[in-house]
Amino acid sequence: MPSDPDHVLDAIDGVVDEWETLSADAMRWAPPENKSPTILTEVSEIFGPLVNAFSQALRPVGDAVERVIESFERDDDRRL
């Protein structure tokens, strides 16, 4: 089977043409910018896990209240 390298060369030419349009600075690696933390980010980093833990602690209480309300609703439906 004869191989036709023209399509490979065309693909390489296409990539090289696109690469040449980029500036030299676009190809350089730069470390990510280090932003100084603001008061809002510091507060959210401190209190975020606390709020999450508090909400997880209150979840069983909410489930218990929901079960009580549902039992009242079932009792009301039985009376009707």
Secondary structure, 3 states (H helix, E strand, C coil): CCCCCHHHHHHHHHHHHHHHHCCCHHHCCCCCCCCCCCHHHHHHHHHHHHHHHHHHHHHHHHHHHHHHHHHHHHHHHHHC
